């Protein structure tokens, strides 16, 4: 349902290293691209419609409806020639097969 890689865990620990505590982190729909919905990660507090996951000593929040549509969700940290950062993969279905006028397809 929800998985976090060792590299992502390491980078989250690094982020919270000099802070007074780790805030819950929300996985949410950050926008729509040529490849379909893009998931994002932000700091937030739990709400009544959230599924709460405790993983590697951290709290993650996913709205239950999003979780139903997206599971399994995997949080990773990747390094590419273009840069590095958190990458969230899921089973969200593409909105189209690139027929939406994107110039990057």
Secondary structure as the mmCIF struct_conf table of DSSP 4:
data_model
#
loop_
_struct_conf.conf_type_id
_struct_conf.id
_struct_conf.beg_label_comp_id
_struct_conf.beg_label_asym_id
_struct_conf.beg_label_seq_id
_struct_conf.end_label_comp_id
_struct_conf.end_label_asym_id
_struct_conf.end_label_seq_id
STRN STRN1 UNK A 2 UNK A 4
HELX_RH_AL_P HELX_RH_AL_P1 UNK A 6 UNK A 16
TURN_TY1_P TURN_TY1_P1 UNK A 17 UNK A 18
BEND BEND1 UNK A 19 UNK A 21
HELX_LH_PP_P HELX_LH_PP_P1 UNK A 22 UNK A 24
STRN STRN2 UNK A 25 UNK A 33
TURN_TY1_P TURN_TY1_P2 UNK A 34 UNK A 35
STRN STRN3 UNK A 36 UNK A 43
TURN_TY1_P TURN_TY1_P3 UNK A 48 UNK A 49
STRN STRN4 UNK A 50 UNK A 55
TURN_TY1_P TURN_TY1_P4 UNK A 56 UNK A 57
STRN STRN5 UNK A 58 UNK A 63
HELX_RH_AL_P HELX_RH_AL_P2 UNK A 64 UNK A 70
BEND BEND2 UNK A 72 UNK A 72
STRN STRN6 UNK A 73 UNK A 80
TURN_TY1_P TURN_TY1_P5 UNK A 81 UNK A 82
STRN STRN7 UNK A 83 UNK A 89
HELX_LH_PP_P HELX_LH_PP_P2 UNK A 92 UNK A 94
BEND BEND3 UNK A 95 UNK A 98
BEND BEND4 UNK A 100 UNK A 100
BEND BEND5 UNK A 103 UNK A 103
#
